[in-house]
Amino acid sequence: MSETLKIKCPVVEGNDLGFYVIEAKDLVDGMKLFGEVEVKSPEDMTVAELKATLAEAGMDVPEHAKKADLIALCLSLPE
């Protein structure tokens, strides 16, 4: 799994958090490092985190899906 970083950015419409996440390999001079982001493996995620990850990837998640099914779906996502 690749290392990810939080990068400071202005708070703007569509990004009201003041940061975005990039892969460490994409860090360039001039970017202000905010902090490292914890990256969990699907096996270490809660059901809610798994569902959020899948929803963010645009996948429809069955409401009563079992954790093992959600893990399998997350592992099938392209990196």
N, CA, C and O atoms as CSV, one atom per row, in Angstrom:
chain,resi,resn,atom,element,x,y,z
A,1,MET,N,N,0.850,-1.166,0.000
A,1,MET,CA,C,0.000,0.000,0.000
A,1,MET,C,C,0.901,1.235,0.000
A,1,MET,O,O,1.925,1.256,0.683
A,2,SER,N,N,0.532,2.241,-0.746
A,2,SER,CA,C,1.361,3.436,-0.855
A,2,SER,C,C,1.143,4.379,0.325
A,2,SER,O,O,0.089,4.370,0.960
A,3,GLU,N,N,2.155,5.189,0.604
A,3,GLU,CA,C,2.072,6.167,1.686
A,3,GLU,C,C,1.296,7.384,1.200
A,3,GLU,O,O,1.533,7.869,0.094
A,4,THR,N,N,0.372,7.880,2.017
A,4,THR,CA,C,-0.394,9.069,1.666
A,4,THR,C,C,-0.099,10.186,2.653
A,4,THR,O,O,0.258,9.937,3.804
A,5,LEU,N,N,-0.253,11.420,2.186
A,5,LEU,CA,C,0.042,12.607,2.981
A,5,LEU,C,C,-1.093,13.602,2.890
A,5,LEU,O,O,-1.790,13.653,1.877
A,6,LYS,N,N,-1.295,14.409,3.950
A,6,LYS,CA,C,-2.235,15.533,3.920
A,6,LYS,C,C,-1.450,16.772,3.509
A,6,LYS,O,O,-0.388,17.053,4.066
A,7,ILE,N,N,-1.967,17.509,2.539
A,7,ILE,CA,C,-1.340,18.727,2.051
A,7,ILE,C,C,-2.272,19.899,2.324
A,7,ILE,O,O,-3.458,19.837,1.998
A,8,LYS,N,N,-1.740,20.978,2.926
A,8,LYS,CA,C,-2.543,22.177,3.188
A,8,LYS,C,C,-2.972,22.812,1.872
A,8,LYS,O,O,-2.211,22.841,0.905
A,9,CYS,N,N,-4.189,23.315,1.850
A,9,CYS,CA,C,-4.688,24.061,0.702
A,9,CYS,C,C,-5.726,25.050,1.212
A,9,CYS,O,O,-6.229,24.906,2.326
A,10,PRO,N,N,-6.043,26.045,0.408
A,10,PRO,CA,C,-7.062,27.006,0.842
A,10,PRO,C,C,-8.425,26.323,1.012
A,10,PRO,O,O,-8.743,25.353,0.324
A,11,VAL,N,N,-9.203,26.847,1.928
A,11,VAL,CA,C,-10.579,26.387,2.080
A,11,VAL,C,C,-11.379,27.026,0.961
A,11,VAL,O,O,-11.469,28.251,0.876
A,12,VAL,N,N,-11.954,26.210,0.110
A,12,VAL,CA,C,-12.720,26.693,-1.039
A,12,VAL,C,C,-13.997,25.874,-1.164
A,12,VAL,O,O,-14.146,24.832,-0.525
A,13,GLU,N,N,-14.902,26.350,-1.981
A,13,GLU,CA,C,-16.132,25.613,-2.230
A,13,GLU,C,C,-15.766,24.240,-2.797
A,13,GLU,O,O,-14.970,24.143,-3.730
A,14,GLY,N,N,-16.332,23.211,-2.246
A,14,GLY,CA,C,-16.016,21.857,-2.678
A,14,GLY,C,C,-14.904,21.219,-1.865
A,14,GLY,O,O,-14.730,20.000,-1.898
A,15,ASN,N,N,-14.143,22.038,-1.129
A,15,ASN,CA,C,-13.112,21.510,-0.220
A,15,ASN,C,C,-13.034,22.449,0.977
A,15,ASN,O,O,-12.202,23.356,1.019
A,16,ASP,N,N,-13.900,22.220,1.933
A,16,ASP,CA,C,-13.939,23.091,3.106
A,16,ASP,C,C,-13.072,22.576,4.249
A,16,ASP,O,O,-13.159,23.079,5.369
A,17,LEU,N,N,-12.233,21.575,3.972
A,17,LEU,CA,C,-11.384,20.996,5.007
A,17,LEU,C,C,-10.037,21.701,5.142
A,17,LEU,O,O,-9.418,21.651,6.205
A,18,GLY,N,N,-9.583,22.350,4.086
A,18,GLY,CA,C,-8.286,23.012,4.145
A,18,GLY,C,C,-7.117,22.086,3.899
A,18,GLY,O,O,-5.973,22.442,4.181
A,19,PHE,N,N,-7.389,20.898,3.376
A,19,PHE,CA,C,-6.317,19.977,3.004
A,19,PHE,C,C,-6.831,19.029,1.938
A,19,PHE,O,O,-8.038,18.881,1.746
A,20,TYR,N,N,-5.903,18.393,1.253
A,20,TYR,CA,C,-6.238,17.290,0.378
A,20,TYR,C,C,-5.200,16.209,0.586
A,20,TYR,O,O,-4.146,16.458,1.171
A,21,VAL,N,N,-5.488,15.023,0.116
A,21,VAL,CA,C,-4.618,13.871,0.337
A,21,VAL,C,C,-3.986,13.473,-0.986
A,21,VAL,O,O,-4.666,13.352,-2.004
A,22,ILE,N,N,-2.664,13.268,-0.955
A,22,ILE,CA,C,-1.946,12.799,-2.137
A,22,ILE,C,C,-1.065,11.623,-1.751
A,22,ILE,O,O,-0.842,11.362,-0.568
A,23,GLU,N,N,-0.573,10.924,-2.745
A,23,GLU,CA,C,0.422,9.890,-2.492
A,23,GLU,C,C,1.759,10.573,-2.272
A,23,GLU,O,O,2.058,11.579,-2.914
A,24,ALA,N,N,2.563,10.034,-1.370
A,24,ALA,CA,C,3.853,10.629,-1.026
A,24,ALA,C,C,4.729,10.801,-2.257
A,24,ALA,O,O,5.490,11.766,-2.337
A,25,LYS,N,N,4.640,9.894,-3.214
A,25,LYS,CA,C,5.474,9.978,-4.417
A,25,LYS,C,C,5.130,11.199,-5.278
A,25,LYS,O,O,5.925,11.606,-6.125
A,26,ASP,N,N,3.939,11.783,-5.060
A,26,ASP,CA,C,3.510,12.938,-5.847
A,26,ASP,C,C,3.825,14.277,-5.175
A,26,ASP,O,O,3.483,15.329,-5.715
A,27,LEU,N,N,4.468,14.252,-4.007
A,27,LEU,CA,C,4.829,15.470,-3.285
A,27,LEU,C,C,5.861,16.256,-4.087
A,27,LEU,O,O,6.861,15.696,-4.537
A,28,VAL,N,N,5.618,17.552,-4.265
A,28,VAL,CA,C,6.555,18.401,-4.996
A,28,VAL,C,C,6.956,19.585,-4.122
A,28,VAL,O,O,6.267,19.924,-3.160
A,29,ASP,N,N,8.075,20.207,-4.470
A,29,ASP,CA,C,8.543,21.376,-3.727
A,29,ASP,C,C,7.459,22.446,-3.701
A,29,ASP,O,O,6.766,22.659,-4.696
A,30,GLY,N,N,7.317,23.114,-2.571
A,30,GLY,CA,C,6.337,24.183,-2.420
A,30,GLY,C,C,5.051,23.743,-1.750
A,30,GLY,O,O,4.277,24.580,-1.285
A,31,MET,N,N,4.809,22.432,-1.692
A,31,MET,CA,C,3.622,21.947,-0.994
A,31,MET,C,C,3.904,21.937,0.494
A,31,MET,O,O,4.992,21.553,0.923
A,32,LYS,N,N,2.929,22.358,1.283
A,32,LYS,CA,C,3.079,22.390,2.733
A,32,LYS,C,C,2.457,21.137,3.323
A,32,LYS,O,O,1.254,20.907,3.206
A,33,LEU,N,N,3.285,20.345,3.950
A,33,LEU,CA,C,2.829,19.095,4.537
A,33,LEU,C,C,1.999,19.384,5.783
A,33,LEU,O,O,2.447,20.096,6.681
A,34,PHE,N,N,0.804,18.835,5.835
A,34,PHE,CA,C,-0.111,19.020,6.960
A,34,PHE,C,C,0.094,17.915,7.985
A,34,PHE,O,O,0.060,18.156,9.192
A,35,GLY,N,N,0.302,16.728,7.499
A,35,GLY,CA,C,0.501,15.576,8.380
A,35,GLY,C,C,0.260,14.303,7.616
A,35,GLY,O,O,-0.337,14.311,6.540
A,36,GLU,N,N,0.722,13.223,8.169
A,36,GLU,CA,C,0.516,11.946,7.510
A,36,GLU,C,C,-0.896,11.446,7.783
A,36,GLU,O,O,-1.467,11.702,8.843
A,37,VAL,N,N,-1.432,10.746,6.835
A,37,VAL,CA,C,-2.775,10.204,6.941
A,37,VAL,C,C,-2.670,8.728,7.287
A,37,VAL,O,O,-1.897,7.991,6.674
A,38,GLU,N,N,-3.442,8.307,8.260
A,38,GLU,CA,C,-3.452,6.893,8.608
A,38,GLU,C,C,-4.174,6.134,7.502
A,38,GLU,O,O,-5.303,6.468,7.141
A,39,VAL,N,N,-3.528,5.132,6.978
A,39,VAL,CA,C,-4.139,4.303,5.950
A,39,VAL,C,C,-4.400,2.937,6.559
A,39,VAL,O,O,-3.471,2.234,6.958
A,40,LYS,N,N,-5.663,2.572,6.628
A,40,LYS,CA,C,-6.042,1.277,7.194
A,40,LYS,C,C,-6.264,0.275,6.075
A,40,LYS,O,O,-6.701,0.631,4.981
A,41,SER,N,N,-5.962,-0.959,6.359
A,41,SER,CA,C,-6.327,-2.014,5.418
A,41,SER,C,C,-7.818,-2.286,5.609
A,41,SER,O,O,-8.357,-2.032,6.686
A,42,PRO,N,N,-8.484,-2.797,4.584
A,42,PRO,CA,C,-9.919,-3.077,4.725
A,42,PRO,C,C,-10.228,-3.978,5.918
A,42,PRO,O,O,-11.272,-3.827,6.554
A,43,GLU,N,N,-9.334,-4.907,6.222
A,43,GLU,CA,C,-9.566,-5.815,7.346
A,43,GLU,C,C,-9.608,-5.069,8.682
A,43,GLU,O,O,-10.253,-5.527,9.625
A,44,ASP,N,N,-8.923,-3.920,8.769
A,44,ASP,CA,C,-8.874,-3.143,10.006
A,44,ASP,C,C,-9.960,-2.072,10.090
A,44,ASP,O,O,-10.072,-1.390,11.109
A,45,MET,N,N,-10.757,-1.914,9.039
A,45,MET,CA,C,-11.800,-0.892,9.007
A,45,MET,C,C,-13.079,-1.393,9.677
A,45,MET,O,O,-13.341,-2.594,9.742
A,46,THR,N,N,-13.855,-0.450,10.165
A,46,THR,CA,C,-15.191,-0.774,10.669
A,46,THR,C,C,-16.136,-0.930,9.485
A,46,THR,O,O,-15.804,-0.553,8.361
A,47,VAL,N,N,-17.299,-1.479,9.742
A,47,VAL,CA,C,-18.300,-1.615,8.674
A,47,VAL,C,C,-18.646,-0.239,8.109
A,47,VAL,O,O,-18.781,-0.081,6.895
A,48,ALA,N,N,-18.789,0.754,8.981
A,48,ALA,CA,C,-19.112,2.114,8.518
A,48,ALA,C,C,-18.001,2.666,7.625
A,48,ALA,O,O,-18.282,3.296,6.606
A,49,GLU,N,N,-16.737,2.433,8.002
A,49,GLU,CA,C,-15.615,2.903,7.178
A,49,GLU,C,C,-15.585,2.192,5.834
A,49,GLU,O,O,-15.320,2.813,4.806
A,50,LEU,N,N,-15.857,0.894,5.840
A,50,LEU,CA,C,-15.893,0.132,4.587
A,50,LEU,C,C,-16.989,0.664,3.667
A,50,LEU,O,O,-16.764,0.870,2.474
A,51,LYS,N,N,-18.172,0.882,4.231
A,51,LYS,CA,C,-19.290,1.403,3.431
A,51,LYS,C,C,-18.962,2.788,2.881
A,51,LYS,O,O,-19.279,3.087,1.730
A,52,ALA,N,N,-18.331,3.636,3.692
A,52,ALA,CA,C,-17.967,4.980,3.235
A,52,ALA,C,C,-16.933,4.906,2.117
A,52,ALA,O,O,-17.020,5.651,1.141
A,53,THR,N,N,-15.967,4.023,2.251
A,53,THR,CA,C,-14.939,3.854,1.220
A,53,THR,C,C,-15.564,3.404,-0.093
A,53,THR,O,O,-15.226,3.916,-1.159
A,54,LEU,N,N,-16.470,2.452,-0.008
A,54,LEU,CA,C,-17.129,1.945,-1.212
A,54,LEU,C,C,-18.040,3.007,-1.828
A,54,LEU,O,O,-18.083,3.153,-3.050
A,55,ALA,N,N,-18.757,3.739,-1.002
A,55,ALA,CA,C,-19.631,4.799,-1.514
A,55,ALA,C,C,-18.799,5.879,-2.201
A,55,ALA,O,O,-19.187,6.389,-3.252
A,56,GLU,N,N,-17.656,6.226,-1.610
A,56,GLU,CA,C,-16.772,7.232,-2.201
A,56,GLU,C,C,-16.250,6.770,-3.560
A,56,GLU,O,O,-15.983,7.585,-4.443
A,57,ALA,N,N,-16.109,5.454,-3.717
A,57,ALA,CA,C,-15.649,4.890,-4.989
A,57,ALA,C,C,-16.793,4.736,-5.991
A,57,ALA,O,O,-16.588,4.273,-7.113
A,58,GLY,N,N,-18.013,5.131,-5.571
A,58,GLY,CA,C,-19.159,5.088,-6.472
A,58,GLY,C,C,-19.858,3.741,-6.537
A,58,GLY,O,O,-20.641,3.490,-7.453
A,59,MET,N,N,-19.584,2.884,-5.584
A,59,MET,CA,C,-20.211,1.561,-5.586
A,59,MET,C,C,-21.482,1.580,-4.752
A,59,MET,O,O,-21.529,2.210,-3.696
A,60,ASP,N,N,-22.511,0.889,-5.228
A,60,ASP,CA,C,-23.726,0.704,-4.449
A,60,ASP,C,C,-23.468,-0.405,-3.442
A,60,ASP,O,O,-23.004,-1.487,-3.801
A,61,VAL,N,N,-23.766,-0.133,-2.197
A,61,VAL,CA,C,-23.500,-1.091,-1.133
A,61,VAL,C,C,-24.830,-1.631,-0.614
A,61,VAL,O,O,-25.688,-0.862,-0.180
A,62,PRO,N,N,-25.003,-2.949,-0.657
A,62,PRO,CA,C,-26.233,-3.514,-0.091
A,62,PRO,C,C,-26.333,-3.159,1.389
A,62,PRO,O,O,-25.344,-3.251,2.118
A,63,GLU,N,N,-27.511,-2.758,1.834
A,63,GLU,CA,C,-27.697,-2.265,3.195
A,63,GLU,C,C,-27.293,-3.282,4.260
A,63,GLU,O,O,-26.721,-2.911,5.285
A,64,HIS,N,N,-27.584,-4.547,4.028
A,64,HIS,CA,C,-27.312,-5.574,5.041
A,64,HIS,C,C,-26.118,-6.444,4.668
A,64,HIS,O,O,-26.057,-7.610,5.058
A,65,ALA,N,N,-25.169,-5.892,3.918
A,65,ALA,CA,C,-23.985,-6.657,3.517
A,65,ALA,C,C,-23.151,-7.011,4.740
A,65,ALA,O,O,-23.049,-6.226,5.683
A,66,LYS,N,N,-22.568,-8.175,4.717
A,66,LYS,CA,C,-21.701,-8.632,5.805
A,66,LYS,C,C,-20.318,-7.992,5.641
A,66,LYS,O,O,-19.912,-7.635,4.535
A,67,LYS,N,N,-19.606,-7.855,6.762
A,67,LYS,CA,C,-18.287,-7.224,6.747
A,67,LYS,C,C,-17.345,-7.932,5.767
A,67,LYS,O,O,-16.599,-7.272,5.043
A,68,ALA,N,N,-17.374,-9.247,5.741
A,68,ALA,CA,C,-16.497,-9.994,4.831
A,68,ALA,C,C,-16.779,-9.626,3.373
A,68,ALA,O,O,-15.852,-9.535,2.569
A,69,ASP,N,N,-18.045,-9.416,3.030
A,69,ASP,CA,C,-18.402,-9.017,1.668
A,69,ASP,C,C,-17.893,-7.609,1.362
A,69,ASP,O,O,-17.410,-7.342,0.262
A,70,LEU,N,N,-18.005,-6.717,2.339
A,70,LEU,CA,C,-17.533,-5.346,2.155
A,70,LEU,C,C,-16.007,-5.315,1.991
A,70,LEU,O,O,-15.475,-4.560,1.177
A,71,ILE,N,N,-15.319,-6.145,2.773
A,71,ILE,CA,C,-13.856,-6.234,2.648
A,71,ILE,C,C,-13.492,-6.713,1.251
A,71,ILE,O,O,-12.606,-6.144,0.612
A,72,ALA,N,N,-14.160,-7.744,0.775
A,72,ALA,CA,C,-13.881,-8.272,-0.568
A,72,ALA,C,C,-14.121,-7.212,-1.630
A,72,ALA,O,O,-13.342,-7.101,-2.577
A,73,LEU,N,N,-15.187,-6.429,-1.488
A,73,LEU,CA,C,-15.452,-5.359,-2.451
A,73,LEU,C,C,-14.350,-4.297,-2.405
A,73,LEU,O,O,-13.898,-3.825,-3.448
A,74,CYS,N,N,-13.919,-3.926,-1.205
A,74,CYS,CA,C,-12.841,-2.919,-1.080
A,74,CYS,C,C,-11.546,-3.432,-1.697
A,74,CYS,O,O,-10.826,-2.682,-2.357
A,75,LEU,N,N,-11.255,-4.694,-1.482
A,75,LEU,CA,C,-10.024,-5.260,-2.047
A,75,LEU,C,C,-10.072,-5.348,-3.573
A,75,LEU,O,O,-9.033,-5.446,-4.227
A,76,SER,N,N,-11.279,-5.312,-4.134
A,76,SER,CA,C,-11.411,-5.380,-5.588
A,76,SER,C,C,-11.314,-4.001,-6.257
A,76,SER,O,O,-11.257,-3.902,-7.483
A,77,LEU,N,N,-11.294,-2.934,-5.435
A,77,LEU,CA,C,-11.207,-1.572,-5.993
A,77,LEU,C,C,-9.817,-1.343,-6.582
A,77,LEU,O,O,-8.819,-1.800,-6.023
A,78,PRO,N,N,-9.751,-0.631,-7.716
A,78,PRO,CA,C,-8.428,-0.284,-8.245
A,78,PRO,C,C,-7.732,0.707,-7.310
A,78,PRO,O,O,-8.393,1.531,-6.679
A,79,GLU,N,N,-6.429,0.630,-7.220
A,79,GLU,CA,C,-5.688,1.549,-6.328
A,79,GLU,C,C,-5.574,2.916,-6.919
A,79,GLU,O,O,-4.985,3.806,-6.305
